[in-house]
Structures are given as C-alpha cells and as structure tokens.
Amino acid sequence: MSETFNVYKGVCVKYHNKDKKVSKGALSALTVSALLTVGVASSAQANDEVVFASWGGSFQDTLRSTMLEPASKALGITVKEDTTNGIQDVRAQINAGAVAWDVTEQELSTCETLKQEGSLEPLDYNLIDTMGVPQELINSHYVGLLAFTKVIAYRKDKFGDNGPQSWADFWDVDKFPGNRGMHGKVNYNLEAALMADGVPVAEVYDTLATDEGMKRAWSKLAEIVPHVTVWYRGGAQSAQLLRDGEVDMIHMGQNHVGYINDDGVGVNFTYAGATMDVDCLLVPKGAPNKENAMRLISEMINAETQARLVKAMPFGPANSDAFNVGILTDEQAKRLPTFPDNFAPQLLVDPKFYIGQLGELTEEFDTLIQQ
C-alpha cells in the first residue's frame, strides 16, 4: 500500500511546471524529525518499506497513482512519501546523520552537485533495469526520471504558423517584430545566445568552456536584452504572459503550450534549439533501505510506468520504450519532448557547467538585464 506523510500538506507545494516553485519555508530538520517521529499506521517493518520524496502537490498525486502505488503492489513493499524542497533537504539529513529518505526526485544539477559532494549512494544496476533509457540519462549515482523542455513558443494571431523557428529568428527583431519574454535566470540564456550566434547544438558547452566562448555568449545576449519585454521567473507566469498577449513570443516550458491552446489561444512552438532539462532519481548516502530504493527506482523507470506518467502529464519519458508499449497514442507520443524526432534538435543541459560558477554568472546576468 502507499502511505503519505501529511506534515507539510497544504504548506509545502511545488507546482511541477518545472519553473514555478512555492517555497516551503520549512526546515529540513523538521522533515527529518517528522519522518523519524510521526507515526503512520502500518504493519510493515523497515525491510518491507521504502521512503520516497518528491515535489508534492498535484504532481506527486500523479506520481502516486501512476508510479508509486503500482510499484508498491509489484514489489510487495510499503511506499511512504514525503516532500522535498531541493538540495538543502538532502544535505540536512546527511549532515544530521539521520537520513530518512531512500529515494528522492531532484533536478539534474542537484543530482550532479550531490554526487560531486560525495552525498549519494552509487546505484546498483544489477537491481535497476535501464532497458530503454538513453545512456545520457544513466549515471553511476543517479538516473533520469522525466524530461522537460523550454521551447520557443509564439502566438499564432501574430505570426500564423510562420513564427520564429530558431534562436537566430528569435534574435531577429526586424524579421520577427514583437514583444519577447525570456527566463529571468542565467540558466538556458547563455546557451540560447550561442545558438543564436550560429553555434551548433552539439558544440554549445564546448564553446562555453572557453573564455572566448563565454565572451561570445555574453556579447550576443546583450544584443537581445533591450528587446525583451519581460524576464519571467515562474512557469505559470510565462504561460500567462503568452495567454494574455503581453508577449508575442517566449522561451517557455513545452508542457504549458497545450494548456494555453486548450484555453482557446492559438500557440505554436518549435523544438529546434529547445533546452531540455531532466529530473532524476537518487539515493542519499546512508539511506536506510538501499535495496528497496534500487528496486523502486527500477519500477519507476520501466517503460510501462513511464508511459502511464506522461499520459497523465505532458513531460518526456526518460525511457524511450514508453512510446512502444501501447499506452500512448501516436498523437500523444509525437507531442512529447523525448519522442525521437523531437529529441534530436534539442540541447540537453549539461549539469556540470554551472557548478562552482552559478553565483558569479547569476550576478553578471542580473546586472546585464537590469541595464
């Protein structure tokens, strides 16, 4: 059976549009304490359970129905749940010597950072079946769960079906006049600037690794700054901007486009130059139920489980075999970011790039866009 800790219900919520987060403002120590001291009626012993933490809210409700409850039945173990606010929660448990979570979903950059800090258990791929998961999403200490993509989207009442089809088009304010919106963080924008300047997707991070490449990215980004109407912070905000017509084109989460179209606002987009990021699964160092953690991860990334999830929510399955198990229609599959034809022209974000320099880059970015 699946059980849920309700310690933060209604307080700790992350609306999983991959951009909009509501800060829980809750100390990780409380999370640890809750998991250790709040009783949940169950006859299961520790070796018959596993504790899983994700982002809460309706997103976690969907995870529960499509992934956790079926996994619990298949494995014959109790799956308990908590919510996470990100990297600080994992660090707090490890530093306190009271690790309560066996598996947690985190953003790719967090997974890589925790790995470099020595805070993760290595994954046991003798217990985890990765059939169908691309090698790019398989790491010694974490594995991809789902993909989400920011695309160039535009209103059809402004451009018809002939809106910007590349970052070069987005930068071309003469050929494509109109109000523009971009993500108000440095992440994704340096990459977009280089693609606008003609750097092939496969060479973006190699170029950014050089001083000359960084200068090139900042210079190109500076060209578009005066033409950006809104630097948005949250995914829901980006959708509202396009829905209301405050912007004509915007770099935004692909998962929102369908919702906007459902509201009767014609929106189109391109996967060319889209920036793909990933949520992954990890096991914190010192997790009490490591073997069950590996078994749960294996269930969560198998093709049928992945297909059930993305049928309910329009993210990209990490397991490409999810497209072939008969759960998704052809039309549903072809709209998702990891469908092979859509995946090819996208940039998969390198989680290592920002580690150690995010603060410095953020400061320079904030200075630039405030001019």
Buried (B, 14 or more C-beta within 10 A) or exposed (E): EBBBBEBBEEEBBBBBBBBBBBEBEBEBBEBBBBBEEEEBEEEBEEEBBBBBBBBBBEBBEBBBBBBBBBBBEBBEBBBBBBBBBBBEBBBBBBEEEBBBBBBBBBBBBBBBBBBBEEBBBEBBBEBBBBEBBBEEBBBEBBBBBBBBBBBBBBBBEBBEEEBBBBBBBBBBEEEBEBBBBBBBBBBBBBBBBBBBBEBEBEEBBEBBEEEEBBEBBBEBBEEBBEBBBBBBBBBBBBBBBBBEEBBBBBBBBBBBBEBBBEEEBBBBBBBBBBBBBBBBBBBBBBBBBBEBBBBBBBBBBBBBBBBBBBBBBBBBBBBBBBBEBEBBEEEBBEBBBBBEEBBEEBBBBBBBBBEEEBEEBBEBBEEBBEE
